[in-house]
Amino acid sequence: MLNRRNFLWSSFASSLAVSAGLAWRGNLRVQLEALPSKLPERSLFDQNADAYWRELRRQFLIPRTRST
């Protein structure tokens, strides 16, 4: 039997899921458009691994103060 508490909780959870799904869809499009076009070249890694990882790191929102 569905009591008032369960009804309210299921209504809240359903509306939250729908709104989160809509927000995710719009946000995902913006994130995909902002992605870099390609990864750093493998040859850069072969020549200078530190430079390769610097280039790769620029593609993520990692604070500069954060080390590995």
PQR file of N, CA, C, O and H, with PARSE charges and radii, in Angstrom:
ATOM      1  N   MET A   1       0.841  -1.182   0.000 -0.4000 1.5000
ATOM      2  CA  MET A   1       0.000   0.000   0.000 -0.0000 2.0000
ATOM      3  C   MET A   1       0.883   1.241   0.000  0.5500 1.7000
ATOM      4  O   MET A   1       1.889   1.291   0.709 -0.5500 1.4000
ATOM      5  N   LEU A   2       0.520   2.213  -0.771 -0.4000 1.5000
ATOM      6  CA  LEU A   2       1.292   3.432  -0.897 -0.0000 2.0000
ATOM      7  C   LEU A   2       0.818   4.446   0.134  0.5500 1.7000
ATOM      8  O   LEU A   2      -0.319   4.916   0.083 -0.5500 1.4000
ATOM      9  H   LEU A   2      -0.296   2.172  -1.347  0.4000 1.0000
ATOM     10  N   ASN A   3       1.696   4.775   1.063 -0.4000 1.5000
ATOM     11  CA  ASN A   3       1.319   5.786   2.050 -0.0000 2.0000
ATOM     12  C   ASN A   3       1.800   7.154   1.594  0.5500 1.7000
ATOM     13  O   ASN A   3       2.473   7.269   0.570 -0.5500 1.4000
ATOM     14  H   ASN A   3       2.619   4.394   1.104  0.4000 1.0000
ATOM     15  N   ARG A   4       1.470   8.155   2.322 -0.4000 1.5000
ATOM     16  CA  ARG A   4       1.783   9.536   1.941 -0.0000 2.0000
ATOM     17  C   ARG A   4       3.288   9.760   1.823  0.5500 1.7000
ATOM     18  O   ARG A   4       3.742  10.415   0.885 -0.5500 1.4000
ATOM     19  H   ARG A   4       0.923   8.062   3.154  0.4000 1.0000
ATOM     20  N   ARG A   5       4.051   9.235   2.745 -0.4000 1.5000
ATOM     21  CA  ARG A   5       5.503   9.434   2.718 -0.0000 2.0000
ATOM     22  C   ARG A   5       6.119   8.808   1.467  0.5500 1.7000
ATOM     23  O   ARG A   5       6.933   9.436   0.791 -0.5500 1.4000
ATOM     24  H   ARG A   5       3.683   8.702   3.507  0.4000 1.0000
ATOM     25  N   ASN A   6       5.731   7.580   1.164 -0.4000 1.5000
ATOM     26  CA  ASN A   6       6.266   6.918  -0.027 -0.0000 2.0000
ATOM     27  C   ASN A   6       5.838   7.636  -1.301  0.5500 1.7000
ATOM     28  O   ASN A   6       6.624   7.765  -2.239 -0.5500 1.4000
ATOM     29  H   ASN A   6       5.070   7.069   1.713  0.4000 1.0000
ATOM     30  N   PHE A   7       4.600   8.099  -1.333 -0.4000 1.5000
ATOM     31  CA  PHE A   7       4.121   8.833  -2.502 -0.0000 2.0000
ATOM     32  C   PHE A   7       4.938  10.106  -2.715  0.5500 1.7000
ATOM     33  O   PHE A   7       5.377  10.389  -3.830 -0.5500 1.4000
ATOM     34  H   PHE A   7       3.961   7.993  -0.571  0.4000 1.0000
ATOM     35  N   LEU A   8       5.140  10.867  -1.646 -0.4000 1.5000
ATOM     36  CA  LEU A   8       5.904  12.107  -1.769 -0.0000 2.0000
ATOM     37  C   LEU A   8       7.348  11.822  -2.160  0.5500 1.7000
ATOM     38  O   LEU A   8       7.914  12.524  -2.997 -0.5500 1.4000
ATOM     39  H   LEU A   8       4.784  10.636  -0.740  0.4000 1.0000
ATOM     40  N   TRP A   9       7.943  10.806  -1.565 -0.4000 1.5000
ATOM     41  CA  TRP A   9       9.331  10.475  -1.878 -0.0000 2.0000
ATOM     42  C   TRP A   9       9.470  10.042  -3.340  0.5500 1.7000
ATOM     43  O   TRP A   9      10.398  10.471  -4.025 -0.5500 1.4000
ATOM     44  H   TRP A   9       7.483  10.235  -0.884  0.4000 1.0000
ATOM     45  N   SER A  10       8.555   9.198  -3.820 -0.4000 1.5000
ATOM     46  CA  SER A  10       8.655   8.740  -5.207 -0.0000 2.0000
ATOM     47  C   SER A  10       8.407   9.902  -6.177  0.5500 1.7000
ATOM     48  O   SER A  10       9.031   9.960  -7.236 -0.5500 1.4000
ATOM     49  H   SER A  10       7.801   8.849  -3.263  0.4000 1.0000
ATOM     50  N   SER A  11       7.518  10.814  -5.832 -0.4000 1.5000
ATOM     51  CA  SER A  11       7.285  11.989  -6.683 -0.0000 2.0000
ATOM     52  C   SER A  11       8.519  12.871  -6.732  0.5500 1.7000
ATOM     53  O   SER A  11       8.906  13.346  -7.799 -0.5500 1.4000
ATOM     54  H   SER A  11       7.011  10.768  -4.972  0.4000 1.0000
ATOM     55  N   PHE A  12       9.140  13.091  -5.576 -0.4000 1.5000
ATOM     56  CA  PHE A  12      10.346  13.911  -5.499 -0.0000 2.0000
ATOM     57  C   PHE A  12      11.478  13.264  -6.289  0.5500 1.7000
ATOM     58  O   PHE A  12      12.160  13.932  -7.065 -0.5500 1.4000
ATOM     59  H   PHE A  12       8.825  12.705  -4.708  0.4000 1.0000
ATOM     60  N   ALA A  13      11.675  11.966  -6.090 -0.4000 1.5000
ATOM     61  CA  ALA A  13      12.768  11.272  -6.775 -0.0000 2.0000
ATOM     62  C   ALA A  13      12.571  11.294  -8.288  0.5500 1.7000
ATOM     63  O   ALA A  13      13.530  11.464  -9.040 -0.5500 1.4000
ATOM     64  H   ALA A  13      11.120  11.423  -5.459  0.4000 1.0000
ATOM     65  N   SER A  14      11.324  11.123  -8.731 -0.4000 1.5000
ATOM     66  CA  SER A  14      11.056  11.137 -10.174 -0.0000 2.0000
ATOM     67  C   SER A  14      11.327  12.507 -10.777  0.5500 1.7000
ATOM     68  O   SER A  14      11.952  12.613 -11.832 -0.5500 1.4000
ATOM     69  H   SER A  14      10.545  10.985  -8.120  0.4000 1.0000
ATOM     70  N   SER A  15      10.859  13.553 -10.110 -0.4000 1.5000
ATOM     71  CA  SER A  15      11.082  14.893 -10.652 -0.0000 2.0000
ATOM     72  C   SER A  15      12.555  15.263 -10.621  0.5500 1.7000
ATOM     73  O   SER A  15      13.042  15.952 -11.517 -0.5500 1.4000
ATOM     74  H   SER A  15      10.351  13.467  -9.253  0.4000 1.0000
ATOM     75  N   LEU A  16      13.266  14.811  -9.600 -0.4000 1.5000
ATOM     76  CA  LEU A  16      14.702  15.066  -9.515 -0.0000 2.0000
ATOM     77  C   LEU A  16      15.440  14.361 -10.650  0.5500 1.7000
ATOM     78  O   LEU A  16      16.343  14.935 -11.260 -0.5500 1.4000
ATOM     79  H   LEU A  16      12.871  14.250  -8.872  0.4000 1.0000
ATOM     80  N   ALA A  17      15.058  13.132 -10.927 -0.4000 1.5000
ATOM     81  CA  ALA A  17      15.710  12.379 -11.996 -0.0000 2.0000
ATOM     82  C   ALA A  17      15.461  13.034 -13.355  0.5500 1.7000
ATOM     83  O   ALA A  17      16.378  13.132 -14.171 -0.5500 1.4000
ATOM     84  H   ALA A  17      14.325  12.667 -10.432  0.4000 1.0000
ATOM     85  N   VAL A  18      14.255  13.474 -13.600 -0.4000 1.5000
ATOM     86  CA  VAL A  18      13.929  14.114 -14.879 -0.0000 2.0000
ATOM     87  C   VAL A  18      14.708  15.421 -15.035  0.5500 1.7000
ATOM     88  O   VAL A  18      15.289  15.675 -16.090 -0.5500 1.4000
ATOM     89  H   VAL A  18      13.510  13.394 -12.938  0.4000 1.0000
ATOM     90  N   SER A  19      14.721  16.246 -13.991 -0.4000 1.5000
ATOM     91  CA  SER A  19      15.437  17.524 -14.095 -0.0000 2.0000
ATOM     92  C   SER A  19      16.936  17.314 -14.217  0.5500 1.7000
ATOM     93  O   SER A  19      17.607  18.053 -14.937 -0.5500 1.4000
ATOM     94  H   SER A  19      14.249  16.039 -13.134  0.4000 1.0000
ATOM     95  N   ALA A  20      17.470  16.319 -13.525 -0.4000 1.5000
ATOM     96  CA  ALA A  20      18.903  16.031 -13.649 -0.0000 2.0000
ATOM     97  C   ALA A  20      19.227  15.548 -15.057  0.5500 1.7000
ATOM     98  O   ALA A  20      20.259  15.910 -15.622 -0.5500 1.4000
ATOM     99  H   ALA A  20      16.925  15.718 -12.940  0.4000 1.0000
ATOM    100  N   GLY A  21      18.352  14.738 -15.616 -0.4000 1.5000
ATOM    101  CA  GLY A  21      18.577  14.259 -16.977 -0.0000 2.0000
ATOM    102  C   GLY A  21      18.567  15.388 -17.990  0.5500 1.7000
ATOM    103  O   GLY A  21      19.390  15.410 -18.905 -0.5500 1.4000
ATOM    104  H   GLY A  21      17.514  14.443 -15.158  0.4000 1.0000
ATOM    105  N   LEU A  22      17.649  16.317 -17.837 -0.4000 1.5000
ATOM    106  CA  LEU A  22      17.596  17.460 -18.752 -0.0000 2.0000
ATOM    107  C   LEU A  22      18.818  18.358 -18.587  0.5500 1.7000
ATOM    108  O   LEU A  22      19.374  18.842 -19.573 -0.5500 1.4000
ATOM    109  H   LEU A  22      16.980  16.299 -17.094  0.4000 1.0000
ATOM    110  N   ALA A  23      19.234  18.580 -17.349 -0.4000 1.5000
ATOM    111  CA  ALA A  23      20.420  19.408 -17.110 -0.0000 2.0000
ATOM    112  C   ALA A  23      21.660  18.730 -17.659  0.5500 1.7000
ATOM    113  O   ALA A  23      22.515  19.394 -18.245 -0.5500 1.4000
ATOM    114  H   ALA A  23      18.783  18.187 -16.548  0.4000 1.0000
ATOM    115  N   TRP A  24      21.775  17.435 -17.483 -0.4000 1.5000
ATOM    116  CA  TRP A  24      22.927  16.682 -17.972 -0.0000 2.0000
ATOM    117  C   TRP A  24      23.004  16.781 -19.495  0.5500 1.7000
ATOM    118  O   TRP A  24      24.081  16.976 -20.057 -0.5500 1.4000
ATOM    119  H   TRP A  24      21.081  16.896 -17.006  0.4000 1.0000
ATOM    120  N   ARG A  25      21.868  16.646 -20.150 -0.4000 1.5000
ATOM    121  CA  ARG A  25      21.865  16.672 -21.599 -0.0000 2.0000
ATOM    122  C   ARG A  25      22.380  17.996 -22.136  0.5500 1.7000
ATOM    123  O   ARG A  25      23.186  18.013 -23.066 -0.5500 1.4000
ATOM    124  H   ARG A  25      20.992  16.487 -19.694  0.4000 1.0000
ATOM    125  N   GLY A  26      21.931  19.098 -21.571 -0.4000 1.5000
ATOM    126  CA  GLY A  26      22.399  20.399 -22.022 -0.0000 2.0000
ATOM    127  C   GLY A  26      23.855  20.631 -21.672  0.5500 1.7000
ATOM    128  O   GLY A  26      24.615  21.171 -22.476 -0.5500 1.4000
ATOM    129  H   GLY A  26      21.276  19.085 -20.816  0.4000 1.0000
ATOM    130  N   ASN A  27      24.242  20.228 -20.483 -0.4000 1.5000
ATOM    131  CA  ASN A  27      25.616  20.413 -20.026 -0.0000 2.0000
ATOM    132  C   ASN A  27      26.565  19.531 -20.826  0.5500 1.7000
ATOM    133  O   ASN A  27      27.687  19.942 -21.119 -0.5500 1.4000
ATOM    134  H   ASN A  27      23.625  19.790 -19.830  0.4000 1.0000
ATOM    135  N   LEU A  28      26.142  18.352 -21.175 -0.4000 1.5000
ATOM    136  CA  LEU A  28      26.990  17.442 -21.928 -0.0000 2.0000
ATOM    137  C   LEU A  28      27.331  18.021 -23.299  0.5500 1.7000
ATOM    138  O   LEU A  28      28.459  17.879 -23.772 -0.5500 1.4000
ATOM    139  H   LEU A  28      25.230  18.017 -20.937  0.4000 1.0000
ATOM    140  N   ARG A  29      26.373  18.664 -23.929 -0.4000 1.5000
ATOM    141  CA  ARG A  29      26.626  19.263 -25.242 -0.0000 2.0000
ATOM    142  C   ARG A  29      27.702  20.350 -25.140  0.5500 1.7000
ATOM    143  O   ARG A  29      28.597  20.422 -25.982 -0.5500 1.4000
ATOM    144  H   ARG A  29      25.457  18.779 -23.546  0.4000 1.0000
ATOM    145  N   VAL A  30      27.613  21.185 -24.115 -0.4000 1.5000
ATOM    146  CA  VAL A  30      28.603  22.250 -23.920 -0.0000 2.0000
ATOM    147  C   VAL A  30      29.978  21.643 -23.664  0.5500 1.7000
ATOM    148  O   VAL A  30      30.977  22.113 -24.208 -0.5500 1.4000
ATOM    149  H   VAL A  30      26.886  21.126 -23.431  0.4000 1.0000
ATOM    150  N   GLN A  31      30.031  20.595 -22.832 -0.4000 1.5000
ATOM    151  CA  GLN A  31      31.312  19.964 -22.536 -0.0000 2.0000
ATOM    152  C   GLN A  31      31.929  19.329 -23.781  0.5500 1.7000
ATOM    153  O   GLN A  31      33.136  19.428 -23.998 -0.5500 1.4000
ATOM    154  H   GLN A  31      29.220  20.213 -22.390  0.4000 1.0000
ATOM    155  N   LEU A  32      31.108  18.684 -24.592 -0.4000 1.5000
ATOM    156  CA  LEU A  32      31.630  18.045 -25.796 -0.0000 2.0000
ATOM    157  C   LEU A  32      32.149  19.066 -26.799  0.5500 1.7000
ATOM    158  O   LEU A  32      33.145  18.820 -27.479 -0.5500 1.4000
ATOM    159  H   LEU A  32      30.127  18.603 -24.416  0.4000 1.0000
ATOM    160  N   GLU A  33      31.481  20.206 -26.894 -0.4000 1.5000
ATOM    161  CA  GLU A  33      31.941  21.243 -27.821 -0.0000 2.0000
ATOM    162  C   GLU A  33      33.238  21.881 -27.344  0.5500 1.7000
ATOM    163  O   GLU A  33      34.005  22.395 -28.159 -0.5500 1.4000
ATOM    164  H   GLU A  33      30.672  20.406 -26.342  0.4000 1.0000
ATOM    165  N   ALA A  34      33.498  21.858 -26.040 -0.4000 1.5000
ATOM    166  CA  ALA A  34      34.692  22.487 -25.491 -0.0000 2.0000
ATOM    167  C   ALA A  34      35.903  21.556 -25.489  0.5500 1.7000
ATOM    168  O   ALA A  34      37.008  21.991 -25.163 -0.5500 1.4000
ATOM    169  H   ALA A  34      32.875  21.441 -25.378  0.4000 1.0000
ATOM    170  N   LEU A  35      35.719  20.294 -25.844 -0.4000 1.5000
ATOM    171  CA  LEU A  35      36.833  19.353 -25.835 -0.0000 2.0000
ATOM    172  C   LEU A  35      37.876  19.739 -26.872  0.5500 1.7000
ATOM    173  O   LEU A  35      37.534  20.242 -27.942 -0.5500 1.4000
ATOM    174  H   LEU A  35      34.822  19.941 -26.109  0.4000 1.0000
ATOM    175  N   PRO A  36      39.142  19.507 -26.562 -0.5600 1.5000
ATOM    176  CA  PRO A  36      40.180  19.752 -27.559  0.2800 2.0000
ATOM    177  C   PRO A  36      39.999  18.802 -28.744  0.5500 1.7000
ATOM    178  O   PRO A  36      39.412  17.729 -28.613 -0.5500 1.4000
ATOM    179  N   SER A  37      40.500  19.207 -29.867 -0.4000 1.5000
ATOM    180  CA  SER A  37      40.276  18.422 -31.077 -0.0000 2.0000
ATOM    181  C   SER A  37      41.043  17.098 -31.082  0.5500 1.7000
ATOM    182  O   SER A  37      40.594  16.126 -31.691 -0.5500 1.4000
ATOM    183  H   SER A  37      40.978  20.079 -29.973  0.4000 1.0000
ATOM    184  N   LYS A  38      42.187  17.054 -30.411 -0.4000 1.5000
ATOM    185  CA  LYS A  38      42.955  15.810 -30.420 -0.0000 2.0000
ATOM    186  C   LYS A  38      43.909  15.764 -29.239  0.5500 1.7000
ATOM    187  O   LYS A  38      44.174  16.775 -28.589 -0.5500 1.4000
ATOM    188  H   LYS A  38      42.551  17.843 -29.917  0.4000 1.0000
ATOM    189  N   LEU A  39      44.406  14.596 -28.983 -0.4000 1.5000
ATOM    190  CA  LEU A  39      45.400  14.395 -27.925 -0.0000 2.0000
ATOM    191  C   LEU A  39      46.774  14.822 -28.446  0.5500 1.7000
ATOM    192  O   LEU A  39      46.979  14.924 -29.656 -0.5500 1.4000
ATOM    193  H   LEU A  39      44.191  13.774 -29.511  0.4000 1.0000
ATOM    194  N   PRO A  40      47.715  15.070 -27.527 -0.5600 1.5000
ATOM    195  CA  PRO A  40      49.083  15.379 -27.985  0.2800 2.0000
ATOM    196  C   PRO A  40      49.652  14.215 -28.794  0.5500 1.7000
ATOM    197  O   PRO A  40      49.291  13.058 -28.581 -0.5500 1.4000
ATOM    198  N   GLU A  41      50.522  14.534 -29.697 -0.4000 1.5000
ATOM    199  CA  GLU A  41      51.135  13.520 -30.565 -0.0000 2.0000
ATOM    200  C   GLU A  41      51.995  12.553 -29.756  0.5500 1.7000
ATOM    201  O   GLU A  41      52.628  12.939 -28.773 -0.5500 1.4000
ATOM    202  H   GLU A  41      50.815  15.474 -29.870  0.4000 1.0000
ATOM    203  N   ARG A  42      52.008  11.307 -30.179 -0.4000 1.5000
ATOM    204  CA  ARG A  42      52.823  10.285 -29.520 -0.0000 2.0000
ATOM    205  C   ARG A  42      54.308  10.615 -29.654  0.5500 1.7000
ATOM    206  O   ARG A  42      55.096  10.297 -28.763 -0.5500 1.4000
ATOM    207  H   ARG A  42      51.494  10.994 -30.978  0.4000 1.0000
ATOM    208  N   SER A  43      54.686  11.238 -30.740 -0.4000 1.5000
ATOM    209  CA  SER A  43      56.092  11.578 -30.949 -0.0000 2.0000
ATOM    210  C   SER A  43      56.582  12.565 -29.882  0.5500 1.7000
ATOM    211  O   SER A  43      57.753  12.544 -29.504 -0.5500 1.4000
ATOM    212  H   SER A  43      54.046  11.497 -31.463  0.4000 1.0000
ATOM    213  N   LEU A  44      55.676  13.430 -29.399 -0.4000 1.5000
ATOM    214  CA  LEU A  44      56.058  14.350 -28.324 -0.0000 2.0000
ATOM    215  C   LEU A  44      56.401  13.568 -27.070  0.5500 1.7000
ATOM    216  O   LEU A  44      57.338  13.918 -26.353 -0.5500 1.4000
ATOM    217  H   LEU A  44      54.724  13.447 -29.707  0.4000 1.0000
ATOM    218  N   PHE A  45      55.647  12.510 -26.802 -0.4000 1.5000
ATOM    219  CA  PHE A  45      55.947  11.675 -25.640 -0.0000 2.0000
ATOM    220  C   PHE A  45      57.304  11.004 -25.797  0.5500 1.7000
ATOM    221  O   PHE A  45      58.074  10.916 -24.840 -0.5500 1.4000
ATOM    222  H   PHE A  45      54.885  12.226 -27.384  0.4000 1.0000
ATOM    223  N   ASP A  46      57.592  10.534 -26.996 -0.4000 1.5000
ATOM    224  CA  ASP A  46      58.880   9.879 -27.243 -0.0000 2.0000
ATOM    225  C   ASP A  46      60.047  10.844 -27.097  0.5500 1.7000
ATOM    226  O   ASP A  46      61.120  10.453 -26.639 -0.5500 1.4000
ATOM    227  H   ASP A  46      56.967  10.606 -27.773  0.4000 1.0000
ATOM    228  N   GLN A  47      59.847  12.105 -27.483 -0.4000 1.5000
ATOM    229  CA  GLN A  47      60.907  13.109 -27.398 -0.0000 2.0000
ATOM    230  C   GLN A  47      61.048  13.686 -25.996  0.5500 1.7000
ATOM    231  O   GLN A  47      62.157  13.810 -25.475 -0.5500 1.4000
ATOM    232  H   GLN A  47      58.975  12.423 -27.855  0.4000 1.0000
ATOM    233  N   ASN A  48      59.914  14.041 -25.385 -0.4000 1.5000
ATOM    234  CA  ASN A  48      59.942  14.713 -24.091 -0.0000 2.0000
ATOM    235  C   ASN A  48      58.657  14.383 -23.332  0.5500 1.7000
ATOM    236  O   ASN A  48      57.613  14.995 -23.560 -0.5500 1.4000
ATOM    237  H   ASN A  48      59.013  13.941 -25.808  0.4000 1.0000
ATOM    238  N   ALA A  49      58.748  13.418 -22.439 -0.4000 1.5000
ATOM    239  CA  ALA A  49      57.570  12.941 -21.720 -0.0000 2.0000
ATOM    240  C   ALA A  49      56.942  14.049 -20.872  0.5500 1.7000
ATOM    241  O   ALA A  49      55.717  14.124 -20.773 -0.5500 1.4000
ATOM    242  H   ALA A  49      59.595  12.921 -22.254  0.4000 1.0000
ATOM    243  N   ASP A  50      57.752  14.900 -20.266 -0.4000 1.5000
ATOM    244  CA  ASP A  50      57.210  15.978 -19.433 -0.0000 2.0000
ATOM    245  C   ASP A  50      56.376  16.960 -20.259  0.5500 1.7000
ATOM    246  O   ASP A  50      55.315  17.399 -19.818 -0.5500 1.4000
ATOM    247  H   ASP A  50      58.747  14.839 -20.347  0.4000 1.0000
ATOM    248  N   ALA A  51      56.851  17.299 -21.444 -0.4000 1.5000
ATOM    249  CA  ALA A  51      56.094  18.200 -22.313 -0.0000 2.0000
ATOM    250  C   ALA A  51      54.778  17.559 -22.755  0.5500 1.7000
ATOM    251  O   ALA A  51      53.751  18.231 -22.851 -0.5500 1.4000
ATOM    252  H   ALA A  51      57.713  16.942 -21.802  0.4000 1.0000
ATOM    253  N   TYR A  52      54.820  16.260 -23.020 -0.4000 1.5000
ATOM    254  CA  TYR A  52      53.604  15.546 -23.405 -0.0000 2.0000
ATOM    255  C   TYR A  52      52.566  15.630 -22.296  0.5500 1.7000
ATOM    256  O   TYR A  52      51.402  15.936 -22.552 -0.5500 1.4000
ATOM    257  H   TYR A  52      55.654  15.714 -22.942  0.4000 1.0000
ATOM    258  N   TRP A  53      52.987  15.358 -21.060 -0.4000 1.5000
ATOM    259  CA  TRP A  53      52.035  15.374 -19.950 -0.0000 2.0000
ATOM    260  C   TRP A  53      51.544  16.792 -19.652  0.5500 1.7000
ATOM    261  O   TRP A  53      50.408  16.964 -19.209 -0.5500 1.4000
ATOM    262  H   TRP A  53      53.933  15.109 -20.852  0.4000 1.0000
ATOM    263  N   ARG A  54      52.377  17.808 -19.886 -0.4000 1.5000
ATOM    264  CA  ARG A  54      51.910  19.194 -19.729 -0.0000 2.0000
ATOM    265  C   ARG A  54      50.795  19.510 -20.717  0.5500 1.7000
ATOM    266  O   ARG A  54      49.788  20.125 -20.367 -0.5500 1.4000
ATOM    267  H   ARG A  54      53.299  17.668 -20.246  0.4000 1.0000
ATOM    268  N   GLU A  55      50.995  19.076 -21.965 -0.4000 1.5000
ATOM    269  CA  GLU A  55      49.967  19.294 -22.991 -0.0000 2.0000
ATOM    270  C   GLU A  55      48.685  18.550 -22.644  0.5500 1.7000
ATOM    271  O   GLU A  55      47.590  19.094 -22.787 -0.5500 1.4000
ATOM    272  H   GLU A  55      51.814  18.577 -22.250  0.4000 1.0000
ATOM    273  N   LEU A  56      48.815  17.340 -22.200 -0.4000 1.5000
ATOM    274  CA  LEU A  56      47.642  16.552 -21.840 -0.0000 2.0000
ATOM    275  C   LEU A  56      46.921  17.165 -20.642  0.5500 1.7000
ATOM    276  O   LEU A  56      45.691  17.184 -20.595 -0.5500 1.4000
ATOM    277  H   LEU A  56      49.704  16.898 -22.084  0.4000 1.0000
ATOM    278  N   ARG A  57      47.678  17.660 -19.690 -0.4000 1.5000
ATOM    279  CA  ARG A  57      47.099  18.258 -18.487 -0.0000 2.0000
ATOM    280  C   ARG A  57      46.271  19.500 -18.814  0.5500 1.7000
ATOM    281  O   ARG A  57      45.292  19.783 -18.124 -0.5500 1.4000
ATOM    282  H   ARG A  57      48.678  17.645 -19.728  0.4000 1.0000
ATOM    283  N   ARG A  58      46.646  20.242 -19.853 -0.4000 1.5000
ATOM    284  CA  ARG A  58      45.908  21.442 -20.245 -0.0000 2.0000
ATOM    285  C   ARG A  58      44.481  21.120 -20.681  0.5500 1.7000
ATOM    286  O   ARG A  58      43.618  21.998 -20.692 -0.5500 1.4000
ATOM    287  H   ARG A  58      47.442  20.012 -20.414  0.4000 1.0000
ATOM    288  N   GLN A  59      44.238  19.874 -21.037 -0.4000 1.5000
ATOM    289  CA  GLN A  59      42.919  19.480 -21.512 -0.0000 2.0000
ATOM    290  C   GLN A  59      41.953  19.155 -20.373  0.5500 1.7000
ATOM    291  O   GLN A  59      40.790  18.844 -20.629 -0.5500 1.4000
ATOM    292  H   GLN A  59      44.939  19.161 -21.028  0.4000 1.0000
ATOM    293  N   PHE A  60      42.408  19.220 -19.135 -0.4000 1.5000
ATOM    294  CA  PHE A  60      41.576  18.916 -17.985 -0.0000 2.0000
ATOM    295  C   PHE A  60      41.585  20.085 -17.018  0.5500 1.7000
ATOM    296  O   PHE A  60      42.522  20.883 -17.010 -0.5500 1.4000
ATOM    297  H   PHE A  60      43.353  19.473 -18.928  0.4000 1.0000
ATOM    298  N   LEU A  61      40.551  20.188 -16.209 -0.4000 1.5000
ATOM    299  CA  LEU A  61      40.463  21.261 -15.222 -0.0000 2.0000
ATOM    300  C   LEU A  61      41.157  20.835 -13.939  0.5500 1.7000
ATOM    301  O   LEU A  61      40.510  20.535 -12.936 -0.5500 1.4000
ATOM    302  H   LEU A  61      39.790  19.539 -16.215  0.4000 1.0000
ATOM    303  N   ILE A  62      42.474  20.811 -13.984 -0.4000 1.5000
ATOM    304  CA  ILE A  62      43.273  20.426 -12.825 -0.0000 2.0000
ATOM    305  C   ILE A  62      43.994  21.676 -12.345  0.5500 1.7000
ATOM    306  O   ILE A  62      44.713  22.308 -13.120 -0.5500 1.4000
ATOM    307  H   ILE A  62      43.000  21.055 -14.799  0.4000 1.0000
ATOM    308  N   PRO A  63      43.816  22.041 -11.086 -0.5600 1.5000
ATOM    309  CA  PRO A  63      44.513  23.232 -10.583  0.2800 2.0000
ATOM    310  C   PRO A  63      46.025  23.064 -10.726  0.5500 1.7000
ATOM    311  O   PRO A  63      46.562  21.974 -10.529 -0.5500 1.4000
ATOM    312  N   ARG A  64      46.692  24.146 -11.068 -0.4000 1.5000
ATOM    313  CA  ARG A  64      48.152  24.086 -11.240 -0.0000 2.0000
ATOM    314  C   ARG A  64      48.866  23.717  -9.944  0.5500 1.7000
ATOM    315  O   ARG A  64      49.965  23.163  -9.975 -0.5500 1.4000
ATOM    316  H   ARG A  64      46.255  25.032 -11.228  0.4000 1.0000
ATOM    317  N   THR A  65      48.253  24.017  -8.821 -0.4000 1.5000
ATOM    318  CA  THR A  65      48.891  23.684  -7.540 -0.0000 2.0000
ATOM    319  C   THR A  65      48.793  22.222  -7.205  0.5500 1.7000
ATOM    320  O   THR A  65      49.465  21.752  -6.287 -0.5500 1.4000
ATOM    321  H   THR A  65      47.360  24.467  -8.795  0.4000 1.0000
ATOM    322  N   ARG A  66      47.973  21.490  -7.927 -0.4000 1.5000
ATOM    323  CA  ARG A  66      47.779  20.068  -7.661 -0.0000 2.0000
ATOM    324  C   ARG A  66      48.856  19.269  -8.363  0.5500 1.7000
ATOM    325  O   ARG A  66      49.006  19.364  -9.581 -0.5500 1.4000
ATOM    326  H   ARG A  66      47.427  21.872  -8.673  0.4000 1.0000
ATOM    327  N   SER A  67      49.604  18.488  -7.614 -0.4000 1.5000
ATOM    328  CA  SER A  67      50.601  17.620  -8.236 -0.0000 2.0000
ATOM    329  C   SER A  67      50.025  16.219  -8.326  0.5500 1.7000
ATOM    330  O   SER A  67      48.934  15.950  -7.822 -0.5500 1.4000
ATOM    331  H   SER A  67      49.483  18.412  -6.624  0.4000 1.0000
ATOM    332  N   THR A  68      50.757  15.340  -8.964 -0.4000 1.5000
ATOM    333  CA  THR A  68      50.259  13.980  -9.134 -0.0000 2.0000
ATOM    334  C   THR A  68      50.207  13.306  -7.824  0.5500 1.7000
ATOM    335  O   THR A  68      49.813  12.143  -7.744 -0.5500 1.4000
ATOM    336  H   THR A  68      51.642  15.558  -9.373  0.4000 1.0000
TER
END
